[in-house]
């Protein structure tokens, strides 16, 4: 399916966009439900510690499965089957959190669910690149990411309006959009086999272009400071708690998070389209890395004011939208067709390992030194990443 006005909007891209809305609606409910759920299981004093462990394992599992599923997708004829499997695993395991009775069960459920998400990411990106004209990579990946962010707006809004429901019931609700996402993939997506089917040998993965490996280095430096948005949510709640109380702080932060995701939606498409005209490096370095650094500099002031937090969440959303969209577009420009699954898998594992280290280091600095120390660390790395990216030759 091609539209004359939008030649980049293929049937597969539209299908992935619709599925992303439903999938991320389900996925983005979890960060808002999980803290409350863990507090009910483990108590307020211990919940943050266990939440950190769960987040670390989940993030790592997503990156590992992303790499190996991307590698495998370059060597089999059916990428669609891998993507369907990922959607089923993620949706079912998140829903099953409703019956968890201890933190170990939550850890296992989240780790396996995020593994399914890892299977989706690299394989889906490879299939989008295969079915899109290279001249429109920015439009295509920006559109897909924008649809993803629409879902990330819907999910928190569902939690906001159903905030009086028990956490277990909300986990069950996540099954509805997750099922719709899987059905969209099942009936909408058409397989586009790789141009060259590679042998099942690990050594072929080292043949990725040198330019891609250099770019990955810059992206990894940024990822090392790109801490989890859950920490930003906690920062907002801690600032608002003395004035608005626990319920008010949660409600205001939820709306700020929705605003952030709205900004992210606009940035993904706008910056993706802009990059098709002027290239990827400058928009990514400024809108993605530099804006994240500015956000961290602003966080140093810790002003308990809603307008201040709106500005913080704006920079967070714009940076996230730009980086998630343009990193994939930049990879598509560099990677050969036969190695796109492997390349996207490596990109995701680098992002996941970086995010794991970032959240652990930022969390440690926050606790052992000060919140300001953690923000200085993140700002420094994001600015370094911007400089590295800009000096890399085309």
Number of C-alpha atoms within 10 A of each C-alpha: 9 12 10 7 7 10 14 22 23 18 16 22 25 21 20 26 25 21 29 28 27 27 29 24 27 31 25 21 25 23 16 19 18 18 18 15 22 21 16 13 15 16 12 13 8 12 19 15 11 18 19 16 13 19 22 21 18 24 24 24 23 27 30 20 25 31 26 20 27 31 27 23 32 27 22 16 16 16 25 21 14 19 26 20 15 24 24 19 19 27 25 19 21 26 23 19 25 18 13 16 12 12 18 12 14 24 21 17 23 24 24 22 27 29 24 28 28 32 29 25 23 31 31 22 24 28 25 20 26 19 19 19 14 16 12 21 26 30 28 29 28 30 26 26 29 29 23 25 28 23 28 28 25 20 26 26 19 17 20 18 10 13 16 9 11 13 23 17 14 22 23 17 18 26 23 16 22 27 18 16 27 22 16 19 21 16 9 16 20 16 14 17 19 22 13 13 14 17 12 13 10 10 8 13 14 10 8 17 13 11 14 17 16 15 21 20 16 21 23 22 22 33 25 26 30 25 23 18 16 16 14 17 19 14 16 26 23 17 17 22 15 12 12 14 12 13 11 15 20 22 16 17 23 21 16 21 25 22 17 25 28 20 22 32 28 21 26 31 25 19 25 34 22 15 25 17 12 10 18 24 21 14 19 27 27 19 22 31 28 25 25 29 29 17 20 24 17 18 21 14 10 15 14 16 12 15 10 15 21 17 15 22 26 22 25 25 28 24 27 25 31 31 26 20 31 32 22 25 26 19 22 24 16 18 20 14 16 19 26 27 32 28 31 27 31 24 26 23 25 23 24 25 20 24 25 25 19 23 25 19 18 26 19 15 17 16 12 11 11 13 18 18 17 25 22 18 18 27 26 17 23 29 21 18 25 25 16 18 21 15 9 12 8 8
